Amino acid sequence: MSDRHLDEETLWNALETEPSREVQLHLDACAECRQDLEAAREALGWAHDAAVPEPSPLFWESFRRKVSRRIEQRERWATVGRVVGLTALAASLMLAVRVGGPAPAPAPAEARLPAWSALPAVEEDASLDVLRAAFAGGEADLPQGVADLTAAVIELDEERGALLAAAVEREFHTAGEGDL
């Protein structure tokens, strides 16, 4: 070992613990390695004796606020994660129940009405003449005032349109039947 110098790792080991016999023989023979070891001991002594100033109270207050803010952010994200997870779980359970649940029973035949049951008989339906004339494009055949009525209905505001719809529903609504 006397032909070459000690590497840094060997010097640090010699600084921290008792050097091996071989390393000690090299240090006794090599002035440069001995000088490096003494310089390291001196630097380590300075670092050990150096006074480290206490940070100001402002530093500790700022540090405390930053740590608190980070903890709150993590808690918020954890809460968001739990909410999203529970929502996904609830949605999947609802889907599983809906998909896997029994099919609704069909309504009994006597409760079902034929599609034409809510309509008046053709002989009694005066609106068919209006519809035939409207689709034929002949306004002259329309009953008097129908063309003006159509324009008036189109120009109604929302409130008056709702009042008209309610009046029409009352007029054509009979007891026991559903809405129009």
ABEGO torsion letter per residue (X at the ends): XAABBBBAAAAAAAAABBBBAAAAAAAAABAAAAAAAAAAAAAAAAAAABBBBBBBAAAAAAAAAAAAAAAAAAAAAAAAAAAAAAAAAAAAAAAAAAAABBBBBBBBAAABBBAAAABBBAAABAAAAAAAAAAAGBAAABBBGAAAAAAAAAABBAAAAAAAAAAAAAAABBBGBBBX
